[in-house]
């Protein structure tokens, strides 16, 4: 392709998947959020708040923990999250 012909072709499209714009700041919310929903449904038998008390338990010192905390908050369920002592406190 010569330089002259280049201008007859449309510029290529670039699509970006901006995972940093997810509510928890990473892609982890998609998988963990779905898992938390499934746990809630299996415990209560429905998507809304059920009669049974649901509490999630997990362990993470990174994005997975942030995603689990966000999912629990959105679902209105309790969460006990164990964070390793070696996790940075930033």
Short mmCIF file of the C-alpha atoms (twelve columns), coordinates in Angstrom:
data_MODEL
# 
_entry.id   MODEL 
# 
loop_
_atom_site.group_PDB 
_atom_site.id 
_atom_site.type_symbol 
_atom_site.label_atom_id 
_atom_site.label_alt_id 
_atom_site.label_comp_id 
_atom_site.label_asym_id 
_atom_site.label_seq_id 
_atom_site.Cartn_x 
_atom_site.Cartn_y 
_atom_site.Cartn_z 
_atom_site.pdbx_PDB_model_num 
ATOM 1  C CA . UNK A 1  0.000   0.000   0.000  1 
ATOM 2  C CA . UNK A 2  1.442   3.342   -0.968 1 
ATOM 3  C CA . UNK A 3  1.140   6.462   1.056  1 
ATOM 4  C CA . UNK A 4  -1.311  7.866   -1.456 1 
ATOM 5  C CA . UNK A 5  -3.695  4.882   -1.101 1 
ATOM 6  C CA . UNK A 6  -3.585  5.014   2.688  1 
ATOM 7  C CA . UNK A 7  -6.001  7.924   2.873  1 
ATOM 8  C CA . UNK A 8  -8.770  5.961   1.158  1 
ATOM 9  C CA . UNK A 9  -8.989  3.451   4.011  1 
ATOM 10 C CA . UNK A 10 -10.847 4.359   7.190  1 
ATOM 11 C CA . UNK A 11 -8.733  4.465   10.327 1 
ATOM 12 C CA . UNK A 12 -8.833  1.260   12.393 1 
ATOM 13 C CA . UNK A 13 -11.200 1.112   15.348 1 
ATOM 14 C CA . UNK A 14 -9.718  0.543   18.760 1 
ATOM 15 C CA . UNK A 15 -11.971 -0.833  21.485 1 
ATOM 16 C CA . UNK A 16 -10.784 -0.714  25.074 1 
ATOM 17 C CA . UNK A 17 -12.161 -2.732  27.946 1 
ATOM 18 C CA . UNK A 18 -11.538 -0.468  30.911 1 
ATOM 19 C CA . UNK A 19 -11.656 -2.834  33.864 1 
ATOM 20 C CA . UNK A 20 -10.404 -0.039  36.115 1 
ATOM 21 C CA . UNK A 21 -13.855 1.557   35.758 1 
ATOM 22 C CA . UNK A 22 -15.540 -1.423  37.430 1 
ATOM 23 C CA . UNK A 23 -17.042 -0.547  40.846 1 
ATOM 24 C CA . UNK A 24 -14.280 -2.424  42.676 1 
ATOM 25 C CA . UNK A 25 -11.494 -1.162  40.409 1 
ATOM 26 C CA . UNK A 26 -10.705 -4.480  38.737 1 
ATOM 27 C CA . UNK A 27 -12.199 -7.327  36.719 1 
ATOM 28 C CA . UNK A 28 -12.634 -9.473  39.844 1 
ATOM 29 C CA . UNK A 29 -16.135 -8.114  40.541 1 
ATOM 30 C CA . UNK A 30 -17.605 -10.041 37.611 1 
ATOM 31 C CA . UNK A 31 -16.686 -13.525 38.823 1 
ATOM 32 C CA . UNK A 32 -16.847 -12.916 42.544 1 
ATOM 33 C CA . UNK A 33 -20.061 -10.909 42.277 1 
ATOM 34 C CA . UNK A 34 -21.740 -13.760 40.395 1 
ATOM 35 C CA . UNK A 35 -20.517 -16.298 42.946 1 
ATOM 36 C CA . UNK A 36 -21.857 -14.182 45.823 1 
ATOM 37 C CA . UNK A 37 -25.240 -13.941 44.068 1 
ATOM 38 C CA . UNK A 38 -25.344 -17.718 43.657 1 
ATOM 39 C CA . UNK A 39 -24.547 -18.221 47.347 1 
ATOM 40 C CA . UNK A 40 -27.316 -15.826 48.322 1 
ATOM 41 C CA . UNK A 41 -29.840 -17.567 46.073 1 
ATOM 42 C CA . UNK A 42 -28.918 -21.044 47.301 1 
ATOM 43 C CA . UNK A 43 -29.234 -19.900 50.930 1 
ATOM 44 C CA . UNK A 44 -32.446 -17.901 50.584 1 
ATOM 45 C CA . UNK A 45 -34.113 -19.405 47.518 1 
ATOM 46 C CA . UNK A 46 -34.644 -15.963 46.011 1 
ATOM 47 C CA . UNK A 47 -32.761 -12.898 44.741 1 
ATOM 48 C CA . UNK A 48 -34.235 -10.514 47.270 1 
ATOM 49 C CA . UNK A 49 -33.406 -10.500 50.957 1 
ATOM 50 C CA . UNK A 50 -34.548 -13.814 52.316 1 
ATOM 51 C CA . UNK A 51 -35.664 -15.130 55.656 1 
ATOM 52 C CA . UNK A 52 -32.330 -16.774 56.360 1 
ATOM 53 C CA . UNK A 53 -29.348 -14.741 57.475 1 
ATOM 54 C CA . UNK A 54 -26.633 -14.930 54.815 1 
ATOM 55 C CA . UNK A 55 -23.018 -14.183 55.666 1 
ATOM 56 C CA . UNK A 56 -20.103 -14.550 53.274 1 
ATOM 57 C CA . UNK A 57 -16.612 -15.543 54.399 1 
ATOM 58 C CA . UNK A 58 -13.486 -15.062 52.332 1 
ATOM 59 C CA . UNK A 59 -9.779  -14.358 52.426 1 
ATOM 60 C CA . UNK A 60 -7.853  -11.952 50.234 1 
ATOM 61 C CA . UNK A 61 -5.428  -9.109  50.537 1 
ATOM 62 C CA . UNK A 62 -6.061  -7.667  47.101 1 
ATOM 63 C CA . UNK A 63 -8.624  -6.988  44.404 1 
ATOM 64 C CA . UNK A 64 -10.624 -10.133 45.160 1 
ATOM 65 C CA . UNK A 65 -11.266 -8.933  48.702 1 
ATOM 66 C CA . UNK A 66 -12.346 -5.504  47.494 1 
ATOM 67 C CA . UNK A 67 -14.682 -7.149  44.965 1 
ATOM 68 C CA . UNK A 68 -16.162 -9.442  47.610 1 
ATOM 69 C CA . UNK A 69 -16.758 -6.519  49.965 1 
ATOM 70 C CA . UNK A 70 -18.489 -4.575  47.185 1 
ATOM 71 C CA . UNK A 71 -20.656 -7.565  46.200 1 
ATOM 72 C CA . UNK A 72 -21.669 -8.232  49.819 1 
ATOM 73 C CA . UNK A 73 -22.564 -4.569  50.280 1 
ATOM 74 C CA . UNK A 74 -24.681 -4.484  47.100 1 
ATOM 75 C CA . UNK A 75 -26.432 -7.749  48.043 1 
ATOM 76 C CA . UNK A 76 -27.070 -6.564  51.590 1 
ATOM 77 C CA . UNK A 77 -25.336 -9.545  53.199 1 
ATOM 78 C CA . UNK A 78 -22.708 -9.742  55.906 1 
ATOM 79 C CA . UNK A 79 -19.060 -10.447 55.155 1 
ATOM 80 C CA . UNK A 80 -16.151 -11.698 57.197 1 
ATOM 81 C CA . UNK A 81 -12.964 -11.105 55.218 1 
ATOM 82 C CA . UNK A 82 -9.631  -12.422 56.433 1 
ATOM 83 C CA . UNK A 83 -6.736  -10.259 55.235 1 
ATOM 84 C CA . UNK A 84 -3.132  -11.517 55.508 1 
ATOM 85 C CA . UNK A 85 -0.869  -9.530  57.823 1 
ATOM 86 C CA . UNK A 86 1.542   -9.047  54.923 1 
ATOM 87 C CA . UNK A 87 -1.016  -6.963  52.990 1 
ATOM 88 C CA . UNK A 88 -0.011  -3.353  52.411 1 
ATOM 89 C CA . UNK A 89 -2.148  -0.877  54.314 1 
ATOM 90 C CA . UNK A 90 -2.534  1.628   51.452 1 
# 
